[in-house]
């Protein structure tokens, strides 16, 4: 067996192990198993698009609206 064959066998064994691990983690499920690593250095969102700013005042205002909607009507 050549050095290249050994590397190929090792890589196949590693892929088989990753596949087996992924199958165990997702079974039973209807989704396909993904063992390929698809990480990049790119951010999840474009740099110019920032998450919305949320402050305490906004949270309190929204909580008050939700509480008012949940109040039973006194009729």
C-alpha positions as CSV (number, residue, x, y, z in Angstrom):
1,X,0.0,0.0,0.0
2,X,1.4,3.4,-1.0
3,X,1.5,6.5,1.2
4,X,-1.2,8.1,-1.0
5,X,-3.5,5.0,-0.5
6,X,-3.0,5.2,3.3
7,X,-3.9,8.9,3.3
8,X,-7.0,8.2,1.2
9,X,-8.0,5.4,3.6
10,X,-7.5,7.6,6.6
11,X,-9.6,10.4,5.1
12,X,-12.3,7.9,4.2
13,X,-12.3,6.5,7.7
14,X,-12.5,10.1,9.2
15,X,-15.4,10.9,6.9
16,X,-17.2,7.6,7.8
17,X,-16.7,8.5,11.5
18,X,-18.1,12.0,11.0
19,X,-21.1,10.6,9.0
20,X,-21.8,8.0,11.8
21,X,-21.6,10.7,14.4
22,X,-23.9,13.0,12.4
23,X,-26.4,10.2,11.8
24,X,-26.5,9.4,15.6
25,X,-27.1,13.0,16.4
26,X,-29.9,13.5,13.9
27,X,-31.7,10.1,14.0
28,X,-34.6,9.8,13.6
29,X,-35.3,12.8,11.5
30,X,-36.4,13.6,8.0
31,X,-33.6,16.1,7.2
32,X,-30.6,15.0,5.3
33,X,-27.4,14.7,7.2
34,X,-24.7,17.3,6.5
35,X,-21.1,16.4,7.5
36,X,-19.5,19.0,5.3
37,X,-18.1,22.0,7.1
38,X,-19.3,25.2,5.4
39,X,-17.8,27.9,7.6
40,X,-16.4,31.0,6.1
41,X,-14.7,34.1,7.4
42,X,-17.6,36.2,6.1
43,X,-20.1,37.6,8.7
44,X,-23.6,36.2,8.9
45,X,-25.0,39.6,7.9
46,X,-23.5,42.3,5.8
47,X,-21.4,44.7,7.8
48,X,-23.5,47.7,6.9
49,X,-26.7,46.0,8.3
50,X,-26.6,46.1,12.1
51,X,-29.1,44.6,14.4
52,X,-31.8,46.9,15.7
53,X,-31.0,48.8,18.8
54,X,-33.2,47.8,21.7
55,X,-33.3,49.8,24.9
56,X,-35.1,49.4,28.2
57,X,-37.6,52.1,27.3
58,X,-38.7,50.2,24.1
59,X,-38.9,46.9,26.0
60,X,-41.1,48.5,28.7
61,X,-43.3,50.1,26.1
62,X,-43.8,46.8,24.2
63,X,-44.4,44.9,27.4
64,X,-47.1,47.4,28.4
65,X,-48.8,46.9,25.0
66,X,-48.8,43.1,25.4
67,X,-50.2,43.4,28.9
68,X,-53.0,45.6,27.7
69,X,-53.9,43.1,25.0
70,X,-54.0,40.3,27.5
71,X,-56.3,42.1,30.0
72,X,-59.8,40.6,29.9
73,X,-62.5,43.1,28.8
74,X,-64.5,44.3,31.8
75,X,-68.0,44.5,30.3
